[in-house]
């Protein structure tokens, strides 16, 4: 599968999205309104940009986006208190010590 996530931007009730191992490009911006998301797996694609569009996804429990081209920090995920599993290695993300401590304190399985 190729292209961006734009076709999903009106899927505001979307709860699970599994599109790993494709050739998806673009940013997470089309998912900004998908606040019901609980599981998001977009690993091994070519997604760029930051995690800011996921700020409102407070129901998010699992985030698996390893092997993309994400940049920025983890601050947009701090209000996602349902997060139990965060897997973001092989991106260009930079997490501050405070951001790492925030997620580790909540006992979440966390890899960056």
N, C-alpha and C positions, 0 to 999 in steps of 0.2 A: 504494500500500500504506500502511495506517495502523496505529497501535498501537505497542506496545513490542517489545523484543527477547526478552521472557520465553520465547516458544516455542523459543528456541535454547539455553536454559541447559543442557539435557541433551545437547547435540551436542558433546561434549568432543573428538571426533576431527575436528571441522570445521577445514578448512585454508584455505579461501577463502570470503569473504563479500562479495558485491557487491550493495548495496542503496541506492546513491546515487539521488538525485532521487525520493524518496518523501516521505511525511509521517509518518515514524517519530518517536516521542516517547519520553520516559523517559531512563534512564541506560544506561551501559555495564555495569552490575552483572550482568545476565544472562550476559555473556560472560566473567565471571571464571574459570570452569572450562574455557573453550575454549583451553587452553594450546597446542594444536597449530596455532593460527591462524598463517598465513604472510602472507596478504594480507587487509586489512580496508578496505573502501571503503564509507563511510556518509556521503558528502558530500551537502550540500543536503537535510538533514533538520532535525529539531528536537530532537536529542539534547542532553541537559543533563548537568551534573555534571562530575566530573573524570576523569582518565585512570587513576586508581588501579586499577580492575578489570583493566587490561591489564598490570599489573606482572608477572604470571606468564607472559605470552605472549612468552617469550624467543625463539621461532622466528619472530616477526613480522618480515617483510622490507619490507612496504609498508603504510603507514598514510595513508589519504586521508580526512580528516574535515573538510574545509573547509566553511564556511557552516553551522555548527551553533551551539549555545549552550554550548559547553564552557567550563569555568572551571578555575582552579588553575594549577599549573605542569607542567613536563615531567619532574620527578624520577621519577615512576613508570615512565618509559620507559628509564631509564638502564641497566637490566640487559638490555634488549632489544638485544643486541649484533649481531644479524643485520639490524637495520633499515638499509635502504639508501635508502629514500624516505619522507620525512615531510612531509605537506602539511596544515597546520592553520590557514590564514588564515581571517579572518572568523569568529572565535570570541572568547571573552573570556578566553583563556589569557594568562598572564603568565610569561615565561621569564626567569630570572635570567641574568646574563652567564655564570656558570659552566655553567648548563644548555645554553645556546647553544654555548659553547665545547666542551662534551663531544661534542655531535653533529657539529659542524663538524670537530673533530679526527679523527673517525672517517671523514671524507670522505663523509658522507651528504648526499644532496640534501635540503635542509631549508628549509621555508618556514613561517613562523608569522605 
